[in-house]
Amino acid sequence: MIRKILILAVFISFFLISTAFAVFNMQTVSLDLFFVQWQLPLAVLLIAFLLLGLIIGATIIALSTLRIRYDNHRLENKLQNAEQELNSLRILPVRNSH
């Protein structure tokens, strides 16, 4: 219960800070991307690039997670094969060479 209240308080704090930031940074800035030029409020531009960074970061993390899951699956298969081989070797009778 306390954790939920703390998370809600942090969320509300970030919301209020970002709203105040947006209100105080409404001056228009020019964004020139060679083929197009936009006049946007600074807050909108910062939020857009923040979201773009968030999307790129989430994509990189997702790809890394997929690679780790693939490696984990491959290693689990190798472990299962090794355990099967070990179990089959345990069943074999011991031969005395003397």
C-alpha positions in Angstrom: 0.0 0.0 0.0 2.8 2.4 1.0 4.7 1.5 -2.2 1.7 2.4 -4.4 1.3 5.7 -2.6 5.0 6.4 -3.1 4.8 5.5 -6.8 1.8 7.7 -7.2 3.5 10.6 -5.4 6.6 10.3 -7.7 4.4 10.2 -10.8 2.4 13.3 -9.7 5.6 15.1 -8.9 7.1 14.3 -12.3 3.8 15.4 -14.0 3.8 18.7 -12.1 7.4 19.4 -12.8 7.1 18.6 -16.5 4.0 20.7 -16.8 5.7 23.6 -15.2 8.7 23.1 -17.5 6.4 23.1 -20.5 4.6 26.2 -19.4 7.9 28.1 -18.9 9.4 26.9 -22.2 6.8 27.7 -24.8 9.1 30.0 -26.9 9.3 28.9 -30.5 12.5 27.3 -31.9 13.4 26.4 -35.4 14.2 22.8 -36.4 15.9 22.4 -39.7 16.2 18.8 -41.0 17.7 19.7 -44.5 14.5 18.9 -46.3 12.0 20.3 -44.0 12.0 23.2 -41.5 9.6 23.4 -38.5 8.8 26.1 -36.0 7.9 24.3 -32.8 7.6 25.3 -29.1 10.7 24.2 -27.2 8.7 22.0 -24.8 7.1 20.1 -27.7 10.5 19.5 -29.3 12.1 18.3 -26.1 9.2 15.9 -25.4 9.3 14.6 -29.0 13.0 13.8 -28.7 12.6 12.4 -25.2 9.9 10.0 -26.6 12.2 9.2 -29.6 15.0 8.3 -27.2 12.7 6.2 -25.1 11.5 4.3 -28.2 15.1 3.7 -29.4 16.2 2.6 -25.9 13.3 0.2 -25.5 14.0 -1.3 -28.9 17.7 -1.9 -28.1 16.7 -3.5 -24.8 14.1 -5.7 -26.5 16.6 -6.9 -29.1 19.2 -7.6 -26.3 16.6 -9.5 -24.3 15.7 -11.6 -27.4 19.3 -12.4 -27.9 19.7 -13.4 -24.3 16.6 -15.6 -24.5 17.9 -17.3 -27.6 21.2 -18.0 -25.9 19.4 -19.3 -22.8 17.2 -21.6 -24.9 20.3 -22.9 -26.8 22.2 -23.5 -23.6 19.2 -25.3 -22.0 19.0 -27.6 -25.0 22.8 -28.4 -24.7 22.3 -29.1 -20.9 19.4 -31.4 -21.6 21.4 -33.3 -24.2 24.4 -33.6 -21.8 22.1 -34.8 -19.0 20.6 -37.4 -21.4 24.1 -38.6 -22.4 25.2 -38.8 -18.8 22.1 -40.8 -17.8 22.6 -43.2 -20.7 26.3 -43.7 -19.6 25.2 -44.4 -16.1 23.0 -47.3 -17.3 25.9 -49.0 -19.1 27.4 -51.9 -17.1 30.9 -51.4 -15.8 33.4 -53.7 -17.6 36.3 -55.1 -15.7 39.4 -55.0 -17.9 41.5 -57.2 -15.5 
